[in-house]
């Protein structure tokens, strides 16, 4: 089985969308994941929402940084991701993950690795 999937959620003043995005991670059928929420200096309630998820499930991790832009936010989140093999799914808080996408991606990546070993 493939290692943990790292879902990286960047947010900057996206309190209206953040809970929906994080819920879409929480209901995934694939269970070996971590979700790194990186707050890029939001001034709205994004931090409160993000911190509520880290108390719901220990697979959620929260990072705050002064506003540096989405590229720096993603790079910092990738640096904080864990696991032997990680597949960061990069999308902002305005996005949602279809229920089985992690399971699907993990299956594809597993087959690619097997093909690499045997091909």
N, C-alpha and C positions, 0 to 999 in steps of 0.2 A: 504494500500500500504506500502511496505517496505521502510525504510529510505534510505538515501543517500548511494551510492556506492563510496568507496574511492579507487581510482586507484593510486598505488604507483609505480613511475618510478624512479629507481636508475640509476645513470649514472656516469661513470668514463671514460673520454676521448672517448666518443661515439658520437661525432658530426656527423658521417656518418649515424647513425641510428636514432638519437633522433627525428628529425622532422617527420619521418615516424611513429614512435611509438606514438607521441603526436597527429598526425593527426588521427590515428586509434581510439583514445579516443574521439576526437572532433566530429567525424561523427557517434557516437553511436546513436541508435534509442532511448535508454533509456536516459532521460535527467537529472535525479536527481543524479548527480555525482559531485565529486571533484577529481582533479588530482594533486597529490603532487609529484613534481619533486624534487628529492634530489640529488644534485651534490656532489659527494664524493671526492672533491679536484681536479677536472679536470683541465688540463693545455691547453686544446684545446678550440674550440669555443662552447662547450656545454652550457656554461653560457649564451652566446649571444642568442643561439637558444631557450633555456628555457625561458629567459626573454621576447622574442618576443611573446611567447604563453600567458604569463600572461597579456599582453596588448590586445591580441585577445579576451580572454574570462576570466572573473573573477573567473571561477571555477578552473582555474589552479593556483596552489600555488608553490612558489619556495623556496627551502632551500639550502643554501651552508654550507658545513662543511669541515674542513680539512680531508684529507684522513684517514679514520678509518676502511674501509672495508665494504663489502656489508651488513653484518649482522647488524652492528651499523647503517648504513644508513637506512635500512628497519625499525629498531626499532625506530629511530628518526622520521621517516616519520609517522609510526603508531601513535606515541605519539602526532604528530601534526594534525592527522586526526580529523574531526569533525562529528557531527551527533549523533543521539541517538543510532542508530545501524549502524555499519560500516562493510563492507566486503572488506578489502584490497585485491586487485588483484596484487600480487607481480610478477613482471617481469622486466627484465632490459630494457634498451633503445633499445636493439637489437630485441625486440619482438613487435608484433602488436596484437591488439585485433580484432577478427572477428567482423563484423559490429553489430551483434545482441547479442553478448555474455552477456552483462550486463543485457539486458531484459530477456534473458533465465535464467541466474543465479538468478536474482531477483524473477522470477516466481517459481523456484525450492525452494528457501529459504522461500518464502511466504507460499508455500504448506507445507513445513516442520514445520514451526511455527504453522500453522493451525492444523496439525496433532498432534503436541505436546499439543495444547490447548484442542483438542477434542478427542484425542486418548486415 
